[in-house]
Amino acid sequence: MKNPLLLIISGLAILTACNSDEPKKEEAWTPNNGNCEYIDLGLPSGNLWAYANIGAPVRNPFIEGWGVDYSMKQLGDRYAWGELLNKDVFTPENYEYSLPLSSDDNQYATDGIVANISLSQFDTAHNIWGGGWQMPSRDDFEELINACEQIWSIDDPQYETLILVGPNNKTIFFRLRQCEEGNRRLLAQFWTGETVENDSQNAYALEIDENGIRITTAIPKYEGCYIRPIIKQKN
């Protein structure tokens, strides 16, 4: 007759082994540190878009299909244009690259930043994630708008999701947050790496609200926007 104690220990070992195959939520997610998955949407340019914004949780590539809804609700961190540190308050005074034009003037100009910061020392995506990641350009966002089908998903009173379906039927998600700005109810803004021509104070950004998706020129560089990095395929 087998020892009952050995049977109990063996049973516990089997249960432990089985349970170890079940991913825990905290194990299924990694900080958004550059290991983010990219999505090949089949775009003409070959651009590869990040699954998530900088600072948002990313899907762990070793645990497929775990917690996708959770990731969609995380918007990530906001950054002033050209800065590498996220913050909660965005003003002209705390913008790293602002200088007052005069003591009697509240306008601010950008000091020492090139017109296109992609892959430069000011590229937030490239400096935080490394590798081939970089901030997208206007043309990159325009291609995304024009080449993808747009589907709205309303699954939460505080959030909505714009799903972009690429030519190869693969998708990426842009999450919108509640907004109290003007008449808009929802809003998300994403920096490009490009300064507005002949305007040192503003940069181009992708803007999404309940009325649609567009490129805008009206975003002062000191304001905080999200960043959705890309990898450009070499021709």
KAHUBEL-V367688 format. One record per residue. N is the residue number from 1. RES is the residue in one small letter. SS is DSSP state (@ for helix, = for strand, . for the rest). PHI is phi in degrees with one decimal (NA if undefined). D_LAST is the distance of its C-alpha to the last C-alpha in Angstrom with 2 decimals. Layout:
((N & RES & SS & PHI & D_LAST) (N & RES & SS & PHI & D_LAST))
This chain:
((1 & m & . & NA & 71.39) (2 & k & . & -74.0 & 68.08) (3 & n & . & -66.0 & 68.17) (4 & p & @ & -58.2 & 67.41) (5 & l & @ & -64.7 & 65.81) (6 & l & @ & -64.8 & 63.33) (7 & l & @ & -62.9 & 62.49) (8 & i & @ & -64.3 & 61.82) (9 & i & @ & -63.2 & 59.59) (10 & s & @ & -63.3 & 57.66) (11 & g & @ & -63.2 & 57.23) (12 & l & @ & -64.3 & 55.93) (13 & a & @ & -64.0 & 53.42) (14 & i & @ & -64.4 & 52.13) (15 & l & @ & -61.4 & 51.86) (16 & t & @ & -62.6 & 50.03) (17 & a & @ & -64.0 & 47.53) (18 & c & @ & -65.1 & 46.98) (19 & n & @ & -65.5 & 46.63) (20 & s & @ & -67.6 & 44.06) (21 & d & . & -79.3 & 41.68) (22 & e & . & -86.6 & 41.91) (23 & p & . & -70.4 & 39.35) (24 & k & . & -81.2 & 40.98) (25 & k & . & -57.0 & 39.32) (26 & e & . & -69.3 & 39.10) (27 & e & . & -85.8 & 37.49) (28 & a & . & -85.6 & 34.95) (29 & w & = & -125.3 & 33.31) (30 & t & = & -121.9 & 31.59) (31 & p & . & -59.7 & 31.20) (32 & n & . & -79.4 & 27.94) (33 & n & . & -117.3 & 26.88) (34 & g & . & 106.4 & 23.18) (35 & n & . & -91.3 & 23.72) (36 & c & . & -65.3 & 23.01) (37 & e & . & -69.4 & 21.44) (38 & y & = & -108.4 & 18.25) (39 & i & = & -117.0 & 18.11) (40 & d & = & -91.6 & 15.38) (41 & l & . & -87.6 & 16.77) (42 & g & . & 75.6 & 14.67) (43 & l & . & -74.0 & 13.36) (44 & p & . & -55.6 & 11.32) (45 & s & . & -73.6 & 8.83) (46 & g & . & 82.1 & 8.75) (47 & n & . & -57.1 & 10.74) (48 & l & = & -109.6 & 13.29) (49 & w & = & -99.9 & 16.68) (50 & a & = & -65.2 & 19.54) (51 & y & . & -68.3 & 22.58) (52 & a & . & -135.1 & 24.95) (53 & n & . & -76.2 & 25.59) (54 & i & . & -61.0 & 26.12) (55 & g & . & 92.4 & 29.67) (56 & a & . & -90.0 & 30.08) (57 & p & . & -60.8 & 30.87) (58 & v & = & -119.1 & 28.07) (59 & r & = & -68.3 & 28.47) (60 & n & . & -75.0 & 29.17) (61 & p & . & -64.2 & 26.78) (62 & f & . & -90.7 & 29.77) (63 & i & . & -128.2 & 32.00) (64 & e & . & -72.7 & 30.49) (65 & g & . & 71.5 & 32.00) (66 & w & . & -106.3 & 34.19) (67 & g & . & 71.3 & 34.95) (68 & v & @ & -61.8 & 32.21) (69 & d & @ & -60.6 & 34.69) (70 & y & @ & -61.7 & 35.53) (71 & s & @ & -65.3 & 31.96) (72 & m & @ & -61.8 & 31.60) (73 & k & . & -84.9 & 34.66) (74 & q & . & -97.5 & 33.37) (75 & l & . & -85.5 & 31.74) (76 & g & . & 92.8 & 31.03) (77 & d & . & -96.9 & 31.62) (78 & r & . & -108.4 & 31.52) (79 & y & = & -134.0 & 30.50) (80 & a & . & -72.1 & 31.23) (81 & w & . & -64.0 & 28.25) (82 & g & . & 88.1 & 27.09) (83 & e & . & -91.3 & 29.60) (84 & l & . & -110.0 & 29.05) (85 & l & . & -116.9 & 32.33) (86 & n & . & -79.9 & 33.23) (87 & k & . & -155.5 & 36.69) (88 & d & . & -101.4 & 39.02) (89 & v & . & -117.1 & 40.33) (90 & f & . & -123.9 & 38.27) (91 & t & . & -138.2 & 40.16) (92 & p & . & -58.3 & 39.65) (93 & e & . & -69.6 & 41.96) (94 & n & . & -101.2 & 39.98) (95 & y & . & -79.3 & 36.54) (96 & e & . & -61.5 & 35.42) (97 & y & . & -112.6 & 34.10) (98 & s & = & -100.5 & 36.90) (99 & l & = & -134.2 & 39.64) (100 & p & = & -65.5 & 42.61) (101 & l & = & -68.3 & 42.86) (102 & s & = & -162.0 & 46.61) (103 & s & . & -67.8 & 49.33) (104 & d & . & -101.6 & 50.42) (105 & d & = & -123.7 & 47.03) (106 & n & = & -88.4 & 45.29) (107 & q & = & -76.2 & 41.90) (108 & y & = & -127.6 & 39.21) (109 & a & = & -119.8 & 36.39) (110 & t & = & -88.1 & 33.32) (111 & d & . & -115.0 & 33.71) (112 & g & . & 81.4 & 31.03) (113 & i & . & -110.1 & 27.86) (114 & v & . & -72.8 & 24.96) (115 & a & . & -67.0 & 23.85) (116 & n & = & -127.6 & 20.56) (117 & i & . & -95.6 & 21.03) (118 & s & . & -57.8 & 17.70) (119 & l & . & 67.1 & 17.21) (120 & s & . & -99.1 & 20.54) (121 & q & . & -66.6 & 23.94) (122 & f & . & -99.5 & 24.75) (123 & d & . & -76.1 & 21.88) (124 & t & @ & -58.9 & 24.03) (125 & a & @ & -63.1 & 21.44) (126 & h & @ & -67.2 & 19.78) (127 & n & @ & -77.9 & 23.25) (128 & i & @ & -87.0 & 24.91) (129 & w & @ & -92.7 & 22.41) (130 & g & . & 74.7 & 20.46) (131 & g & . & 57.6 & 17.40) (132 & g & . & -92.9 & 14.16) (133 & w & = & -67.4 & 16.33) (134 & q & = & -154.7 & 16.66) (135 & m & . & -72.7 & 18.54) (136 & p & . & -73.8 & 16.95) (137 & s & . & -98.2 & 17.07) (138 & r & @ & -57.9 & 19.14) (139 & d & @ & -61.7 & 16.28) (140 & d & @ & -63.7 & 15.20) (141 & f & @ & -68.1 & 18.86) (142 & e & @ & -60.9 & 19.35) (143 & e & @ & -61.8 & 16.73) (144 & l & @ & -61.5 & 18.53) (145 & i & @ & -65.5 & 21.83) (146 & n & @ & -81.0 & 21.10) (147 & a & @ & -94.6 & 19.22) (148 & c & . & -111.1 & 21.56) (149 & e & = & -77.4 & 25.23) (150 & q & = & -108.4 & 27.51) (151 & i & = & -129.1 & 30.39) (152 & w & = & -96.7 & 33.00) (153 & s & = & -121.0 & 34.81) (154 & i & = & -112.9 & 38.13) (155 & d & = & -126.0 & 39.39) (156 & d & = & -158.7 & 40.99) (157 & p & . & -59.7 & 43.23) (158 & q & . & -96.0 & 41.40) (159 & y & = & -137.4 & 37.81) (160 & e & = & -135.6 & 35.70) (161 & t & = & -127.0 & 32.24) (162 & l & = & -96.6 & 29.58) (163 & i & = & -99.8 & 27.60) (164 & l & = & -107.2 & 24.28) (165 & v & = & -103.3 & 23.48) (166 & g & . & -77.6 & 19.94) (167 & p & . & -56.6 & 19.27) (168 & n & . & -96.6 & 19.57) (169 & n & . & 72.1 & 22.81) (170 & k & . & -84.2 & 21.81) (171 & t & = & -130.3 & 23.20) (172 & i & = & -130.6 & 23.26) (173 & f & = & -122.5 & 26.39) (174 & f & = & -121.0 & 27.41) (175 & r & = & -89.1 & 30.98) (176 & l & = & -112.2 & 33.39) (177 & r & = & -106.6 & 36.48) (178 & q & = & -64.7 & 39.87) (179 & c & . & -137.1 & 40.21) (180 & e & . & -113.8 & 43.33) (181 & e & . & -91.2 & 41.69) (182 & g & . & 60.1 & 43.37) (183 & n & . & -95.9 & 43.52) (184 & r & . & -85.0 & 40.42) (185 & r & . & -96.9 & 41.01) (186 & l & = & -132.5 & 37.57) (187 & l & = & -161.4 & 34.68) (188 & a & = & -149.6 & 31.42) (189 & q & = & -126.9 & 29.28) (190 & f & = & -130.7 & 25.86) (191 & w & = & -67.4 & 24.63) (192 & t & = & -94.2 & 21.52) (193 & g & = & -94.7 & 20.73) (194 & e & = & -113.6 & 21.88) (195 & t & = & -78.6 & 25.36) (196 & v & . & -66.6 & 27.11) (197 & e & . & -58.4 & 27.37) (198 & n & . & 56.7 & 30.70) (199 & d & . & -146.5 & 31.71) (200 & s & . & -79.0 & 31.80) (201 & q & . & -98.7 & 33.31) (202 & n & = & -123.6 & 30.93) (203 & a & = & -128.1 & 27.34) (204 & y & = & -74.1 & 25.40) (205 & a & = & -147.0 & 25.61) (206 & l & = & -85.8 & 25.23) (207 & e & = & -121.8 & 28.80) (208 & i & = & -126.9 & 30.13) (209 & d & = & -138.6 & 33.82) (210 & e & . & -66.5 & 36.07) (211 & n & . & -92.5 & 35.46) (212 & g & = & 141.2 & 31.73) (213 & i & = & -129.4 & 28.32) (214 & r & = & -161.5 & 27.19) (215 & i & = & -92.8 & 25.68) (216 & t & = & -123.7 & 28.58) (217 & t & = & -110.5 & 29.35) (218 & a & = & -100.6 & 32.68) (219 & i & = & -107.7 & 31.90) (220 & p & = & -60.8 & 33.48) (221 & k & . & -64.3 & 31.47) (222 & y & . & -76.8 & 34.40) (223 & e & . & -75.6 & 34.34) (224 & g & . & -97.1 & 32.94) (225 & c & = & -128.9 & 29.97) (226 & y & = & -77.6 & 28.03) (227 & i & . & -132.1 & 24.44) (228 & r & . & -111.1 & 21.95) (229 & p & . & -71.2 & 18.96) (230 & i & = & -135.3 & 15.35) (231 & i & = & -118.4 & 12.46) (232 & k & . & -89.3 & 9.08) (233 & q & . & -75.6 & 6.33) (234 & k & . & -75.7 & 3.79) (235 & n & . & -78.8 & 0.00))
